[in-house]
Amino acid sequence: MSEFIKKLKDVFEIGKGFYDTALYRRKLSTILDIFTEKVIPTFVNEKDLKDYYEKKMDEVNEFIYKL
């Protein structure tokens, strides 16, 4: 029985680790979104920015198709 409780505790600790990582990535993503939405457009031409994002989206799509 105590072995089961130890394994259950380990599972909860792993789950907490995943949860903490997800929260950290969400916060990081929010900071990155604010940066890309507010800061970058102030010093980059809108057409250049649009071209850059289209190129990046094409690269992401190619990567997904290769998977």
C-alpha positions as CSV (number, residue, x, y, z in Angstrom):
1,M,0.0,0.0,0.0
2,S,2.8,2.4,0.9
3,E,4.4,1.7,-2.5
4,F,1.2,2.7,-4.2
5,I,1.1,6.0,-2.2
6,K,4.7,6.8,-3.2
7,K,3.9,6.2,-6.9
8,L,0.7,8.3,-6.6
9,K,2.8,11.1,-5.0
10,D,5.3,10.9,-7.8
11,V,2.5,11.2,-10.4
12,F,1.1,14.3,-8.6
13,E,4.6,15.9,-8.5
14,I,5.0,15.2,-12.3
15,G,1.6,16.7,-12.9
16,K,2.5,19.8,-10.9
17,G,5.7,20.1,-12.9
18,F,3.7,20.1,-16.2
19,Y,1.2,22.6,-14.8
20,D,4.0,24.9,-13.6
21,T,5.7,24.7,-17.0
22,A,2.4,25.4,-18.8
23,L,1.8,28.5,-16.6
24,Y,5.4,29.7,-17.2
25,R,5.1,29.3,-21.0
26,R,1.7,31.1,-21.0
27,K,3.2,34.1,-19.2
28,L,6.2,34.0,-21.6
29,S,3.8,33.8,-24.5
30,T,1.9,36.8,-23.2
31,I,5.0,38.9,-22.8
32,L,6.1,37.9,-26.3
33,D,2.6,38.8,-27.7
34,I,2.7,42.2,-26.1
35,F,6.2,42.8,-27.5
36,T,5.2,41.8,-31.0
37,E,1.9,43.7,-31.0
38,K,3.2,46.9,-29.3
39,V,6.9,47.4,-29.6
40,I,7.9,45.9,-33.0
41,P,5.3,47.9,-35.1
42,T,6.7,51.2,-33.7
43,F,10.0,50.7,-35.5
44,V,9.3,48.3,-38.4
45,N,7.5,49.1,-41.6
46,E,4.1,47.4,-41.7
47,K,4.7,45.9,-45.2
48,D,8.0,44.4,-44.1
49,L,6.4,43.0,-41.0
50,K,3.6,41.4,-43.0
51,D,6.2,39.9,-45.4
52,Y,8.2,38.6,-42.4
53,Y,5.2,36.9,-40.8
54,E,4.0,35.4,-44.1
55,K,7.5,33.9,-44.5
56,K,7.5,32.5,-41.0
57,M,4.0,31.0,-41.4
58,D,5.2,29.3,-44.6
59,E,8.1,27.8,-42.6
60,V,5.8,26.7,-39.9
61,N,3.4,25.1,-42.4
62,E,6.3,23.3,-44.1
63,F,7.5,22.0,-40.8
64,I,4.0,20.7,-39.9
65,Y,3.6,19.0,-43.2
66,K,7.0,17.2,-42.8
67,L,5.8,15.8,-39.4
